Structure formats: C-alpha cells, structure tokens
Amino acid sequence: MPQWIDAGAAGFAGLLFWLLLPAVLAAPMRWAVLAWLLMTNLDATGSGQASNLNLGWINGVKAVLLPGWLVFRLRRVPGESAGTFGAKAWLVLAVYAATATLWSPFPLAGIKLAAGMAAIMLALAALEKAARTGSLDRTVMLGFLAGSLALALVNALFFADGSFGFAGRGLPPRFTSFVAAQQYAALLAAFVCWLLWAPGDWPRLRPALVLLVFAALAANGSRTWSLGTLVALGIYTWTTRRRLQGYILLAAAVAVLAAVPSIKRGAIRPGASDPANRLTATASAILTGQDTPRGTGLGTMRFRLTLYRGVLDELRNSEPWRLLAGHGTAGGGRIALRLFPQAYRPESLDANRVMHDEWLRAAYEWGAVGLGLFLAALAGLAWFAVQAWREEPEPGPGRALAAYLPALLLGMTTENVIDGAGNAVTAGFLVLAASSFAARGRYAEERDHSIAMEPGEQQAS
C-alpha cells in the first residue's frame, strides 16, 4: 500500500489527539471523559511500528498520563474497583510482567505491555469515579458511540487504502476507526452490550441503534467479535421479559451480518471471484469445504494454528524453570520471527500483538506463575460481574458487563486483547466495568439508607 496514505491516516489521528487534548485537560468532567474516550479510537503511531524499537509517546500519554490526570481531577470521589480481588491479582500480574522483561528478547516491548496493564487499572479508576459523579451517563455514551462511528466513516471515506482497515491484498478494506480493525470490533461489541441494558425506556431507538452497530460490525468483518456479540444478544434474549422482541432482534442482527457484506460488495464492485468480506468468505468455506484462492475464509485460522503449534512445541521442549517463570514478556515475538520469516521483520515487529491468544501468551511468556495470576484476575472479574447482575434491582450495567464477558473470553482465544491501555478494546470493556462498579455502589447506598430509616419514616414514604 502507498506509505504516504498510511502516514496520512496516522498523522490525522495525531491531529485529532491534539484537538481533543485541551478538552481532557480542562473541560467540564463529562466532556473531558468523552474526549478521552474518543481518543481511544486514535492510534497515532499507525501500523508497521515496532514496539521493541520505539516508545510511541503519544499513545503513552493517552494511555497513562491522561487517565492519571482524570483521576487527579476526581481525587475527592471515592472508588472501590482497585480494592477488589480481581484488580489486585491484575496489578500483581502487571508487576510480574514487568519483572519478566529481565529475561525477554524484546524488553522495551515487554515494558510497554506491563505499563499498559497497570494503566488499565488507572483508566478503570478514572471512569468509575466519573460514573459516580454522573459524568459517564447515557449522553456521554451515546456521544462516544456516535463519535466512534463518525471516525470510522472518515477513515473509510478518506483513508480507505491505509493500514488501519487493511484486510489483505485484493480484499475490500474493513470498517474501523483509526485503530486496528479487531480493536474496533471489540469496541462495537461493548456498545451492543451497553445498548441492550442501558437504563431508560427507548423502545424504538434501542433496537435501531443495536442493528446499526451490528451493521458496522458486519462491515468490519471480525468473525470472533461478531460471534461473541451474537452470544451477548442471545443472553439478552434469554433473560429479557420481552422474549419475543429479543428473538426478533436476534434474527434481525443475523440478517444484518449476512446482508451488509453483500451490499458493500455491490458498492465497491469487486471481481466475480472475490468475497464480500471475511464473514461471508468464512461462512462459504465452512459450508462448502472450499476456501477462496487467497485463503480469505480460513487462511488466518491456518496461520493461527501454525503459530499455536509452534508455541506448544516450545513449551513441551522448555526447561523446567521456563515452564515456571516463562520465556519473558513479549517473548512470543521470537516464535513469530522463526515461523513466519517472510511475514515478520525485526524492524517492524510488534511483539505484543503476534501471539493471537492470551491464554497461550500467559503460559508461554509468564509461565505457571503468570498464568495462575491471569486466571485469578479473570475469575475475580467474572465473580464481580455475576454479583453485580444479581444485585441489580433492574436491568443495568452489571448485566451488560456479564453478557460481554463471553465475547471478551472468546476474543482472548483468538486475539491480542491486553496488548495495551488507552485503546478501543480496553475502553469498551472499561466503560462497562466502571459503570457496574458505580451502579453497585449506588445500590448499596440506597439499601443502607433504606435500612437506616425509621419504621415511621418508611410508612410515611
């Protein structure tokens, strides 16, 4: 692809960062939060940047310093997310990931990953405090949704040949903002979960927006996140009181996933043998048993299986101390260079994004120690989500978070989800988690207030 186009996309993302920065620093809190959330759609370094050779300071400011500034601005607002078991396990894992850079072949990439893992908790604290003050309400979330879709439209219209939406030679570009397409798909999945359980009675707007996001997901072409989002919609259908409407919405979402790629195909007028996108190519390959000549349907799956076999072979042949302590944070980049020398180069390798499986990453890079911490953090998150669902007196963010977890776990099986903070993946997850923490605190205060009331006051009310 022309390098100037890719540089233009990354440069435009950098320009938007500078335009949004004053709002994060000094605007009223609700607009500061919205500006930071919109920033998570902007990868100012572009693709093809080696995480082991450069720092990416703009992304670092967005991921670490700005959430820290928001926490400082909200320092008088209480928060409880940092005190949970899952959060503590995650922070210990971040410390261990930083320690594991001492024996990593890509220490700078490893340090960036460990810092990003810690910064995820910083961003969670900022968003939880914002939610407790009403600065992460429905208006802000709808603005986040509208802005994310608008950025993707700008990228599609003016930077379609850039790397952010690049799907492969001869394939139509994927619908995404100024981030990797899989990151954007994860954000769309979170939007669907929020829309399904967002408070308020908006019977016409809610399903329309859900289907709009599914259309964006279909144009994006992510198979993993499309499946995970359908699972979330299935959970909603099974648990909602309006089950018939849920089934209708589920059927409509499936129809949108099937129809949008065909409409997109007609708009771009590809060759007769070219698939509409990865979703239709994969469905065709599974049903017919025959992939496209370019391997569009199952080619990436074959790539992943080759990579996974390489990781498992190295684990089987590892020394005992490596099985216990791991091969070093970002060490998976060494396997990618060995297995795919034609696809990866040291000067352009992002060692934090090549494993495509967070479970294998934890086992290989951090060993039994890190894998145990990783599982403990996820178990703590799942327990909190279940408790938040059970304690909600009405549908709310706890149910949205719980329904999002299967998609997140599925994404961890095929993608690099924890490769950094301040990006679209973590933003989508964190707004659900932060809203759940804030809502749970509010419900607890209401219960305590109700218990403290005198019997006469309760009767009078």
matplotlib code that plots the C-alpha trace (Angstrom):
import matplotlib.pyplot as plt

x = [0.0, 1.3, 3.2, 2.1, -1.5, -0.7, 1.3, -1.7, -4.0, -1.7, -1.0, -4.7, -5.1, -2.3, -4.0, -7.3, -5.4, -4.0, -7.5, -9.1, -6.3, -7.4, -10.8, -9.4, -7.2, -9.6, -13.2, -16.0, -15.7, -18.3, -16.8, -13.3, -14.3, -16.0, -12.9, -10.6, -13.0, -12.9, -9.1, -9.1, -10.2, -6.8, -3.6, -1.2, 1.7, -0.1, 0.7, 4.1, 5.7, 7.9, 7.0, 10.5, 12.2, 10.1, 8.2, 5.1, 4.9, 1.5, -0.1, 1.7, 0.3, -3.2, -2.9, -1.1, -0.9, -4.4, -6.2, -3.9, -4.9, -8.6, -8.1, -6.4, -9.3, -11.7, -9.5, -12.3, -14.6, -14.5, -13.9, -13.8, -12.6, -8.9, -9.8, -11.4, -9.7, -9.6, -8.0, -5.3, -4.5, -4.2, -1.8, 0.3, 0.4, 1.4, 4.3, 5.3, 5.1, 7.5, 9.8, 9.7, 11.2, 14.5, 14.7, 12.7, 14.2, 12.2, 12.5, 11.1, 8.0, 7.6, 7.9, 5.3, 2.9, 3.5, 2.9, -0.2, -1.6, -1.1, -2.6, -5.8, -6.5, -5.7, -8.3, -10.8, -10.4, -10.9, -14.0, -15.5, -15.1, -16.6, -19.6, -20.1, -20.4, -22.7, -20.0, -20.3, -24.1, -26.2, -25.5, -21.7, -22.0, -24.2, -21.7, -18.9, -20.9, -21.7, -18.1, -16.6, -18.9, -18.1, -14.4, -14.8, -16.7, -14.0, -11.4, -13.4, -14.0, -10.6, -8.1, -9.6, -6.2, -4.4, -3.3, -6.0, -8.7, -6.3, -7.8, -5.4, -4.5, -7.5, -9.9, -12.2, -11.0, -12.5, -14.7, -12.7, -11.7, -8.0, -7.2, -6.7, -9.9, -10.1, -9.8, -12.6, -14.8, -14.2, -15.5, -18.6, -19.3, -19.2, -21.5, -24.1, -24.0, -24.4, -27.3, -29.1, -29.1, -28.8, -31.2, -34.3, -37.3, -36.5, -38.2, -37.7, -34.2, -32.6, -33.2, -32.4, -29.0, -28.2, -28.8, -26.8, -23.8, -24.3, -24.1, -20.8, -19.6, -20.6, -18.7, -15.7, -15.7, -14.5, -15.6, -14.6, -16.3, -19.4, -19.9, -19.2, -21.7, -24.3, -23.8, -24.4, -27.5, -28.6, -28.1, -30.2, -32.9, -33.0, -33.1, -35.4, -39.0, -39.8, -38.5, -40.4, -38.8, -35.5, -35.9, -36.9, -33.9, -31.6, -33.0, -32.6, -29.0, -28.1, -29.8, -27.7, -24.5, -25.4, -26.7, -24.3, -21.3, -23.3, -24.4, -20.8, -19.7, -22.1, -20.8, -17.2, -17.8, -15.1, -14.2, -16.6, -14.3, -13.7, -15.7, -17.7, -15.6, -14.1, -17.5, -19.0, -15.8, -15.6, -19.2, -18.7, -15.5, -17.2, -20.4, -18.7, -15.4, -13.5, -11.8, -11.0, -7.8, -6.4, -7.5, -9.7, -12.1, -9.8, -6.4, -5.9, -7.1, -4.4, -1.9, -3.1, -3.0, 0.6, 1.5, -0.2, 1.5, 4.8, 4.1, 3.0, 6.1, 8.4, 6.5, 7.0, 10.7, 11.2, 13.4, 11.5, 12.4, 11.0, 7.7, 7.5, 8.7, 8.0, 10.1, 9.8, 7.2, 6.8, 8.8, 6.2, 7.7, 10.7, 8.4, 6.7, 10.0, 11.1, 7.8, 7.0, 10.2, 8.6, 5.7, 7.6, 10.7, 12.5, 12.4, 8.5, 7.6, 5.1, 6.0, 2.9, 0.5, 1.7, 0.6, -3.1, -4.1, -3.9, -4.0, -1.0, 0.7, 0.3, 1.5, 4.5, 5.7, 4.9, 4.9, 2.8, 3.2, 1.8, -0.9, -2.1, -2.3, -4.0, -6.7, -7.1, -7.8, -10.3, -12.0, -12.3, -13.8, -16.3, -17.3, -17.8, -19.9, -22.2, -22.6, -23.4, -26.0, -27.7, -27.7, -29.2, -32.9, -33.5, -31.5, -28.3, -24.6, -23.9, -25.9, -24.2, -20.8, -21.7, -23.0, -19.9, -17.6, -18.2, -17.2, -14.1, -13.0, -13.6, -11.6, -8.8, -8.7, -8.0, -6.8, -4.4, -6.7, -4.4, -1.7, -2.0, -4.2, -6.0, -7.1, -10.5, -10.5, -9.9, -12.2, -15.2, -14.6, -13.8, -16.9, -19.0, -16.9, -16.7, -20.5, -21.1, -18.8, -20.6, -24.1, -23.2, -22.0, -25.2, -27.4, -25.5, -26.0, -29.7, -30.0, -28.1, -30.3, -33.5, -32.3, -31.4, -34.8, -37.2, -40.3, -42.4, -40.4, -40.7, -44.5, -44.7, -42.7]
y = [0.0, 3.6, 4.6, 8.2, 7.1, 5.2, 8.1, 10.4, 8.2, 8.1, 11.9, 12.6, 10.6, 12.6, 15.8, 14.7, 13.8, 17.4, 18.8, 16.7, 17.2, 20.6, 19.1, 16.3, 18.7, 21.5, 20.9, 20.1, 16.5, 14.9, 16.5, 15.6, 12.0, 12.0, 13.5, 10.8, 8.0, 9.4, 9.4, 5.6, 5.4, 7.0, 5.1, 7.9, 5.6, 3.8, 0.2, -1.3, 0.3, -2.0, -2.0, -3.1, -0.2, 2.9, 4.2, 5.7, 8.6, 10.0, 6.7, 6.6, 9.9, 8.8, 5.5, 6.6, 10.3, 11.4, 8.8, 9.8, 13.4, 12.5, 10.5, 13.6, 15.8, 13.4, 12.7, 13.5, 11.0, 7.5, 4.3, 0.6, -1.0, -1.1, -3.0, -6.0, -9.4, -9.3, -5.9, -6.9, -10.0, -8.0, -5.5, -8.3, -9.8, -6.4, -6.3, -9.8, -8.9, -6.1, -8.4, -10.9, -8.3, -9.1, -12.3, -11.2, -10.9, -7.7, -5.8, -2.5, -4.1, -6.0, -2.9, -1.2, -4.1, -4.2, -0.4, -0.7, -3.5, -1.2, 1.7, -0.3, -0.1, 3.6, 4.1, 2.0, 4.1, 7.3, 6.0, 4.6, 8.0, 9.7, 7.3, 8.0, 11.8, 11.3, 12.1, 8.8, 8.8, 7.9, 11.2, 10.6, 7.0, 8.0, 10.7, 8.0, 5.7, 8.5, 9.8, 6.3, 5.6, 9.0, 8.4, 5.1, 6.8, 9.4, 6.7, 4.7, 7.8, 9.4, 6.8, 3.6, 2.5, 3.0, 0.2, 0.6, -1.2, -3.2, -6.8, -8.3, -7.9, -7.8, -7.5, -4.6, -2.5, -3.3, -0.7, 0.7, 4.0, 4.9, 1.7, -1.9, -3.4, -6.1, -3.5, -1.6, -4.7, -5.3, -1.7, -2.4, -5.5, -3.4, -0.9, -3.5, -4.8, -1.3, -0.5, -3.7, -3.0, 0.8, 2.4, 4.2, 3.3, 3.9, 1.1, 2.3, 3.9, 1.0, -1.8, 0.6, 1.5, -2.1, -3.0, 0.0, -1.3, -4.8, -3.2, -1.6, -5.0, -6.7, -4.1, -4.6, -8.3, -9.6, -13.2, -13.6, -10.5, -11.0, -14.4, -13.0, -10.2, -12.6, -14.6, -11.4, -10.8, -14.4, -13.8, -10.7, -12.6, -15.4, -13.2, -10.3, -10.1, -9.3, -12.5, -12.3, -8.9, -10.4, -13.2, -10.7, -8.5, -11.6, -12.7, -9.1, -9.0, -12.2, -10.8, -7.6, -9.6, -11.5, -8.6, -5.8, -7.5, -8.2, -4.5, -3.5, -5.8, -4.2, -0.7, -1.5, -3.7, -6.3, -9.1, -12.0, -14.4, -12.0, -12.5, -9.7, -9.8, -12.2, -13.1, -14.3, -16.0, -17.9, -19.0, -20.2, -22.1, -23.8, -24.8, -25.8, -27.1, -24.9, -21.7, -18.8, -18.9, -16.3, -18.2, -15.4, -17.6, -19.9, -18.6, -16.7, -19.7, -21.8, -19.1, -19.2, -22.9, -22.9, -20.3, -22.2, -25.5, -23.6, -22.2, -25.6, -27.3, -24.8, -25.3, -29.1, -28.6, -25.9, -26.2, -26.5, -23.0, -21.6, -23.5, -21.9, -18.4, -18.1, -17.0, -13.3, -10.7, -10.1, -13.3, -14.6, -12.3, -14.7, -17.5, -15.4, -14.4, -18.1, -19.5, -16.7, -15.0, -13.8, -12.0, -10.5, -8.5, -7.3, -3.7, -3.8, -6.4, -5.6, -8.4, -7.7, -8.4, -11.6, -14.3, -14.1, -16.0, -14.5, -17.9, -19.1, -15.8, -16.1, -19.7, -19.1, -15.6, -15.7, -19.4, -21.2, -18.2, -15.7, -18.0, -18.5, -14.8, -14.3, -16.8, -15.4, -11.9, -13.2, -15.3, -12.2, -10.2, -13.0, -13.2, -9.4, -9.4, -12.2, -10.4, -7.1, -8.8, -10.5, -7.2, -5.1, -4.3, -3.7, -4.3, -2.2, -2.1, -5.3, -7.4, -5.6, -6.5, -10.1, -10.5, -9.0, -11.5, -14.4, -12.2, -11.0, -14.5, -15.6, -12.6, -13.7, -17.1, -15.7, -12.1, -9.9, -8.2, -6.9, -5.5, -2.0, 0.6, 3.6, 1.7, 0.8, -2.8, -1.7, 1.4, -0.7, -3.1, -0.4, 1.7, -1.4, -2.3, 1.3, 1.7, -1.6, -0.5, 2.9, 1.4, -1.3, 1.4, 3.4, 0.4, -0.3, 3.3, 3.0, -0.2, 1.2, 4.3, 2.2, 0.0, 3.1, 4.7, 4.5, 2.4, 5.5, 7.2, 4.1, 4.2, 7.9, 7.5]
z = [0.0, -0.5, 2.5, 2.3, 2.7, 5.9, 7.2, 6.4, 8.5, 11.5, 11.1, 11.0, 14.2, 15.8, 14.8, 16.4, 19.5, 19.8, 19.1, 21.9, 24.4, 25.8, 26.5, 28.5, 30.4, 31.3, 30.0, 32.4, 33.5, 31.3, 28.2, 29.4, 29.8, 26.3, 24.8, 26.3, 25.2, 21.6, 21.9, 22.3, 18.6, 17.6, 17.2, 16.4, 15.5, 12.7, 11.8, 11.0, 14.0, 16.0, 19.7, 20.5, 18.7, 19.6, 22.5, 20.9, 23.3, 22.1, 22.7, 26.1, 27.1, 26.1, 27.9, 31.2, 31.8, 30.8, 32.9, 35.7, 35.2, 35.3, 38.5, 40.0, 38.9, 40.6, 43.6, 46.1, 44.6, 46.2, 44.3, 45.1, 41.9, 43.0, 46.2, 44.5, 44.3, 40.5, 40.4, 43.0, 41.0, 37.8, 39.4, 40.7, 37.2, 35.8, 38.3, 37.3, 33.6, 34.3, 36.1, 33.3, 30.9, 32.5, 30.5, 27.5, 24.0, 23.5, 26.8, 25.5, 24.1, 27.4, 29.5, 27.3, 27.8, 31.6, 31.8, 29.7, 32.0, 35.1, 33.2, 32.5, 36.3, 36.3, 33.5, 35.3, 38.4, 36.4, 34.6, 37.8, 39.6, 36.5, 36.6, 40.3, 39.5, 36.6, 34.0, 32.3, 31.7, 28.7, 26.9, 27.1, 26.0, 23.0, 22.1, 22.4, 20.1, 17.6, 17.5, 17.1, 14.1, 12.6, 12.9, 11.1, 8.3, 8.0, 7.8, 5.2, 3.0, 3.1, 4.2, 2.8, 1.4, 4.7, 7.0, 9.7, 7.7, 5.5, 5.1, 2.6, -1.0, -3.3, -0.4, 0.4, 3.4, 6.8, 8.6, 11.5, 13.1, 13.4, 15.2, 14.2, 12.9, 15.6, 18.3, 16.8, 16.6, 20.3, 21.0, 18.8, 20.8, 24.0, 22.5, 21.7, 25.3, 26.7, 24.4, 25.3, 29.0, 29.1, 31.6, 30.3, 28.1, 24.5, 22.7, 19.1, 19.4, 21.3, 18.7, 15.8, 17.4, 18.1, 14.5, 13.4, 15.4, 14.0, 10.5, 11.5, 12.8, 9.6, 7.6, 9.9, 9.2, 12.5, 12.9, 16.6, 17.8, 15.6, 17.2, 20.7, 20.2, 19.0, 22.2, 24.2, 22.2, 22.9, 26.6, 26.4, 24.5, 27.0, 30.1, 28.9, 29.9, 26.3, 24.9, 21.6, 20.9, 21.8, 19.3, 16.6, 17.3, 17.2, 13.9, 12.5, 13.7, 11.9, 8.8, 9.0, 9.4, 6.3, 4.2, 4.8, 3.3, 0.1, -0.1, 0.5, -2.3, -4.7, -3.7, -4.4, -7.4, -6.8, -9.2, -9.5, -7.6, -4.7, -1.5, 0.0, 3.2, 5.7, 7.3, 4.0, 2.9, 6.2, 6.0, 2.5, 3.3, 6.2, 4.3, 1.0, 2.4, -0.1, 0.6, -1.8, -3.7, -1.4, 1.7, 2.9, 4.8, 6.8, 5.9, 9.1, 11.1, 9.4, 10.4, 14.0, 14.2, 12.9, 15.5, 18.3, 17.4, 17.4, 20.9, 22.2, 20.8, 22.5, 25.8, 25.5, 25.0, 27.6, 30.7, 34.0, 35.1, 31.9, 32.4, 35.9, 35.2, 31.4, 28.4, 29.1, 28.4, 24.7, 24.1, 21.7, 19.0, 18.7, 17.7, 15.1, 13.6, 13.4, 12.0, 9.6, 8.4, 5.3, 7.1, 10.1, 10.3, 13.5, 12.3, 12.0, 14.6, 17.3, 19.7, 21.9, 19.1, 17.4, 19.8, 18.9, 22.1, 25.5, 27.2, 25.3, 25.8, 29.6, 29.6, 27.3, 28.3, 32.1, 32.8, 35.5, 37.8, 35.4, 34.1, 37.6, 38.2, 34.9, 35.7, 39.2, 37.7, 35.2, 38.0, 40.1, 37.2, 36.5, 40.2, 40.3, 37.1, 38.4, 41.8, 40.0, 37.9, 40.9, 43.0, 40.3, 41.0, 37.3, 34.1, 34.1, 33.6, 35.6, 33.1, 30.2, 31.7, 32.4, 28.9, 27.4, 29.2, 26.9, 23.9, 25.8, 26.7, 23.1, 21.9, 24.2, 22.5, 19.0, 19.5, 21.5, 23.8, 26.6, 24.3, 25.8, 27.5, 26.2, 23.1, 21.8, 23.2, 26.8, 26.5, 25.6, 28.4, 31.0, 30.4, 31.2, 34.3, 35.6, 35.2, 37.0, 40.0, 40.2, 40.0, 42.6, 45.0, 44.4, 45.0, 48.3, 49.4, 48.7, 50.6, 53.6, 53.5, 53.4, 56.4, 58.4, 58.0, 61.0, 60.6, 60.8, 58.0, 55.8, 56.3, 55.6, 52.4]

ax = plt.figure().add_subplot(projection="3d")
ax.plot(x, y, z, "-o")
ax.set_aspect("equal")
plt.show()
